[in-house]
């Protein structure tokens, strides 16, 4: 191909061990007059205050996390991050302090959604950098990584246990070049009434301005747009049938606050998403994504499905701006 956006073959991505094709990765020429409905993450210029060195940078196997940190008991962490006990909690511990990526692996993780959700994702709390635990069905292994779309991971274990704390085999942690078994690295279910003794976790106490701003913005989006189901229901399209396979193919991205899926039609593959911020709630984004899937299945083009999605976004924009009228969740 003469230019990268004309490439026809799938790009191959390094997964930490080798390269594998990623049909969802693409390079697109941007037309300012017809921009796609996507969000991008970027590093904004820092002001003089942000450029000051942080008071206590933690180095761990070459990885540096900004901001001050402190160690608190597991009980205090649960009280701080899961005060009402609504989220299922797991603890990742056992990696030696000098081990590569120890600070990216260890800590308290809370489950996204409910225990009845088909997709199992736990997100670490109390840290500047996101880490998640999830099952990679394609490779048949549990992994701890920086996001659902991440090709590499900090640690993984090829074990088809239903839940991560039921894993029997040792986890393999990335050492900077390859993966080594770490028999001490464990994922445990946290039972509030039976907490282990003398367990402390490290949390960020004073994140840098840019990191705090980024998290605060996501928090505002989540809190301000979580509109009640009853308010959103009249605007929502028809859902896919309850027994339709697409219910199992939707992926929730807790970092980007979006639902994603890959639709395949012959040799063509189309990556599509719906966002919480524009849909009004996680449940609405889920339903809208399934409705978009059904449009693809009916033979609609990506442009037609994008227009269908945009029509819903436009219809609920005033509701989201007004905070839901009758109140959010």
Buried (B, 14 or more C-beta within 10 A) or exposed (E): EEEEEEEEEBBEBEBBEEEEEBBBEEEEEEEEEEEEEEEEEEEEEEEEEBEEEBEBEBEBBEBEBBBBBEEBBBEEBBEEBBEEEEBBBBBBBBBEEEBBBBBBBBBBBBBBBEEEBEBBBBBBBBBBBBBBBBBBEEEEBBBBBBBBBBBBBBBBBEBEBEBBBEBEEBBBBBEEEEBBEBEEBBBBEBEEEEEEEEBEBBBBEBBBBBBBEBBEEBEEBBEBBBBBEEBBEEBBBEBBEEEBEBBEBBBBBBBBBBBBBEBEEEEEEBBBBBBBBBBBBBBBBBBBBBBBBBBBEEEBEBEEBBEBBEEBBEBBEEBBEEEBEEEBE
